[in-house]
Amino acid sequence: MPLPGWLQIVLSYGKKIGSWLLNPKNEKDNRSLKNIDCKQINILSKTNVNIIVINDRDSGNNYLCDINAIPKSVIDKITKHYELERDDRKNQIRIVNREFQNGLLDYEKYYDKKVASIDKIFMYLDPEYKSILKLSAYVESLLSKAQHNEAQKVKEDIGLQYGSNGRKLCNLYLQGYISSMVDSYLKDLTSIAKFKESSFKVYINNLIRQIIQYSEWIFFINNPYKVKEVSVKILEGMQKGILYIALHSAGYKNIKTTEKIAEEVSKQVAKCGYELKQDRPPITDSLCPTYNVFLIKQKNKQ
Amino acid sequence: MEMKELGKKYNLLGWEEILDKNINIILNNEQMELLVKKMGCAIDVEGFIIDPATKERKHSIDSAEINIKELGAIMPGSTVFIKKNIASFSQYLAEYYEKSQ
């Protein structure tokens, strides 16, 4: 999208802008600068590599200035601003890459909202788990709006930042494990958390570590899982007496794979003292069928 | 057009009017590098951000060295380098703003 005419005029001023910050007086032009999108900022920076955008996050106003003309005293003030330890988001100067600007704004708006599934435990979580679960909830919200590409990108970012444990926890959240844990298992415990906050903090974070740990026995069937490979792993788990083994699949191809695995392991289920349960939830809004298999160790059996 | 003419069509603000507000300074990759250098850091031959005095590489919030091409944002707290990765920014929010949650 080309830059509007009035902005072309600003760019032609070049060095005459000096150390000023510019904002159009005309309401229409002001709105146009307020709504300047990333593509336009891209064109702007290619047209004149010195002109940058300063965004006032509270008013939403944007200002233009010449990066090479920023006074040294201003750079010193910005540098000093960054040297201070801070724990609040008031009066905060941020330096943001334009490629990252929109994603950052969208996510921060989401981060500040309460998420019902984790609200009861959020304040007790270690920062890493706070971050992963909030990101997971964000993925879920993107999926609910059919923004599959954006959701996949966030999942990849979770993997890059937190590794396989982060990916596992995200998948467990998306499958509803965390919300069920909060709603049922932790329902009564959170009421005593206020009186024993530090103990509860230790407890809840250890619990999440265990869930991730045992997630070795929770399979999210996806390419390139092979029937034989997974069946052998499950049989190994049953022989070890693992209390809970689960398979989750979405999409016709993955469901077929899971059905074959379930057929393979079902031959050993009774012998190893397990119960096999199957679950085919109704087709979701994303038009993707799902199929889940649960192997539960029976008490007082083998 | 002279600055007088410019002043008729545009509000001209000084930096002191905006430095105490919540602002984003939005830059492209080259401009990020320019401002990082103006703020006292340097870039080594492989593109990693370094302390010019000690030559030690700076780290992002995930404790890994950070290349200028990977730089998504710089946040105060102090001087936290965020990669172009939403999870990196999320970790920053979770780590630095616990009290606001």
Interface residues (C-beta under 8 A of the other chain):
Chain A: W6 I9 V10 Y13 K16 I17 G18 S19 W20 L21 L22 N23 P24 K25 N26 I41 N42 S45 V49 I52 V53 I54 N55 D56 R57 D58 Y63 I67 N68 I70 P71 V74 I75 K77 I78 T79 H81 Y82 E83 L84 E85 R86 D87 D88 R89 K90 N91 Q92 I93 R94 I95 V96 N97 R98 E99 F100 Q101 G103 L104 Y107 E108 Y111 F122 M123 P127 E128 K130 S131 I132 K134 L135 K153 V154 D157 I158 L160 Q161 Y162 G166
Chain B: M1 M3 L6 K8 K9 Y10 N11 L12 L13 G14 W15 E17 I18 L19 D20 K21 N22 I23 N24 I25 I26 L27 N28 N29 E30 Q31 M32 L34 L35 K38 M39 G40 D62 L71 G72 A73 I74 M75 P76 G77 S78 T79 I82 K84 N85 I86 A87 S88 F89 S90 Q91 L93 A94 E95 Y96 Y97 E98 K99 S100 Q101
